Amino acid sequence: MTDHQEPEISRQNTLGKKGIILLMFSFVFSFCYQFIHPTVLSQHFQHMPGIGLTISQWALMILALAMGQNKLADLKSNKQGIFLLLCAAFLGGSYGIFGNNYLRLMNLPVLIFVTAQALFSLLKANESPALSARGLWEGLRRLFPGCFIHFALPFRTLCDLIKTDRKRLNGLGTGLIFSVAICLIAICLLGSADRIFSGIVEEGVISLGRVNGTLIIRLIFALAGSLMLFSLLYSAMIQPRELDERPPASLPPALTISMVLSALALVYGLFVYVQFKYLFGNQETALLAGGYAEYARSGFFQLVLLSFLTLALILPTLSLYPGQKYLRCICAIVALLTVIIDFSAFFRMRLYIQAYGLSLLRIITIWGMAMIFIALLLAIAKCIFPGFKLSVPLAAAVLCSWLLLNYSNVDLQIARYNVNAYNQGALTELDVHYFTDLSPDVLPALDEIADEELRETTKKEFQRIMKEIYPAGYDWALCWGKIKP
């Protein structure tokens, strides 16, 4: 081992000042999440985290940038990193404004990845541009190992401290033993002198005896979460993990790919013919089991999944075989046919919404169809212009549209559409119980119910249920200001 290598090994096994600060903040964040926010282990769990998560995420981003300022990339040339940082900030901000738990749950993995990718980019952990296909893949490869690569670093540092500074640790241990002994003697004497103080001490001892398994599990989760968060931040700011460069795998013959895509194009062509004849044209509906409406309202989830399958086939093909004109031509045909299939899925979803009203799942499905449509258009553009880089505009479109969806006040839009449809007779029944699964954002829509008796009954019941599940502290959001606890 050379002299040049020794400091590097020592640095990897020592936290340093920045590492200690990161570890402290990670512990604070994780323990606050576990004990201020009622988790699924608690009987009072009703909400996903709210404004507490917003504040914590912003504080951690600011801390990370401040501590890694010596590694900050040139901000003028790193527009993608700044864009991701702003997206992460706005997405985190939605937790403190709106209260839809299901949307908050879906946002969590997106928020984690976007925040980590922004830090990776700004702190020069990633080599490729943040929104490029290679950069996104690099971020994913760093994110999951990054949560564990430095997981044991605090313990290694403690072991090194024990080995190198035993005298100080011996003094610390001796001081701890004598401190406990003297405090116990003092407590006994003070308890004998004051009955109230003695009662408080006895109550504290009894409380310690009531420690249950739930508390122990939450402590374990808080500790594990602290170390994972520390490891991720440490890997981004101080020691980015070097990714193993694997040799490129041999590509399958272009003929094989063309055969697969050609067969898929034939199947899609037959399906498109059926859509124009039976679904869009509304012909020969007597042959359809269950009638036209039942036929049209089924199958949209399968079609959306099929569209994702198509993108998974044509996008790698366009990237790996840019010089094969006939492959690009086949990909363009498959993409055009998939556009019609995507429109068929939207057509079915529209009929389903007209019959049953809006819900969060249906809105997310429509958003997914729109993103598939944009991806297909970009794929067609790449078929025509092989040098076109579609990952950056596609990733930007997905993130921006997701932010717009979060800030469109989804709960209010759902309730307002369903109430208006009910008032106009398009919906035969108004599912008021579904509103209680949303958030106080729906309150303005309830005032628009035309039936006065139903309006007052619904508002009174909604207010009652919302008061029962009113969040506190960490889970609170601005929308809850409409409800008086």
C-alpha positions, 0 to 999 in steps of 0.5 A: 500500500502506497503513502498516497492511498492511505489518506483516501482509506482514512477519509472513507472511514471517517465521518468528518465535520460535514458527515457529522452534520449530515448524520445529525440532520438525518436523525432529526428528520427521520425521528420527526417523521416517525414520532410527529407524523402518525405512521401506519403503525399508529391507530390514529394514522389518517393522512400522508405527511403534509407541510412537515414533509415540505419543510423537511425536504426544503431544509435538506435540499438547502443543507445539501447545496450549502455543504456541497458548495465547493462541488457545485457545477456551473449553474449557468451551464447546468440548466437541467439540474436547476430545472429538477431542483425547482420541480422538486421544490414545487412538488414538495410544496404541494404537500403543504397545500393540498390534502389528497392522500392518494396523490401524496402517496404517488408523489413520494417516489417521484419526489425522492427521485427528482430531489436526488437527481437534482442533487446528483446533477448540481453536485457533479455526482452524475457525468451525463446531463440530468434529463438525458436517457443516460443521465436518468439511468445513471441517477437510478443506478446511484439512487438505490445503492446510494441509500446503503453504500455508506449505511455503516460509515457511522459504525466504522467511524465509532470503531476507529475512534475506539481503536485510536482514542481508548483513554478518552473513551475510558474516561467517557465510560467512567464519567457516565457510570459515576453520573448515573450513580450520583443522579440516582442517589440525588433522585432518591434523596429528593424524592424523600424530601418532596412527595410531588417530585416522588410521584413524578419520578414513580410515574416516569418509571411506570411509563418506562415499564409500559414500552410496547412493541410498536414503540420499539418498531418505530425506533428501529424504523427511525434509526434505519431511515436516518442511516439510509438518508445519511448514506444517500446525502453523503454519497451525493455530496462527499463521496459519489459512488463510482459506477461499474462500466459494463461492456455493451451487450451484443445487439440482436440482429436487426432482422429479428427486431423488424420481424417482431415489429412487423408482426406487431404492426399487423395485429395493431392494424387489425385492431385499428380496423375493428375500432373504426368499424365498431367503436368510432363508427358505431356500426353493427352494435347488435353483434356486440355482447352487452351493447355498444356502451358496455363494449366501449367502456371496457378495455382502456387499462389494457390499451394503456398497458399495451401502449407502454409495451409499444414504447418499450419496444420502439424507443430502444430500437430507435436508439440502438439502430439509428442507421436502419431506415427500414426499422425506423419506417416500421417503428413509425408505422407501429407508433402511428397505429399506437396513436389510434389505439391510445385515442381508442383508450381515451374514447372509452375512458371518456364514455366511462367518465360520462357514465360514472363520473370522475375519480382520481384514478381516471384522471391519472389514467387520462394523464398517462394517455396524454404522456403516451401520446406525447411520447409517440409523437416524439418517437415519430419525430425521431423516426424522421430525424434520427439525431433527435434527442427525445429524452430531454423534452419527454422528461420535461413534459412528464415532470411539468405536466405532473406538477400542473396536475398536482397544482390543479386542485384535483379534488376540487375538479373531481367534485365539481365535475361530478356535481355539475353532471348530477345537476344536469342529469348526466349522473343518476346518483351523486356519490357523496361518500367518495368525497370524504375520501378526498380532502377539504378542497371539495368544499366549494363544489358542495355549495354547487349542489342544486338539490338544497336538502342534499346540499345541506346534508352532504355539507354537514356530514362532510364537515363532521367526518373531516373534523374527526380526522383533522390532522395535526402538525406534520400532516397539516396542509393549507386546505385544512384551514377550511375546516374548523377542528 
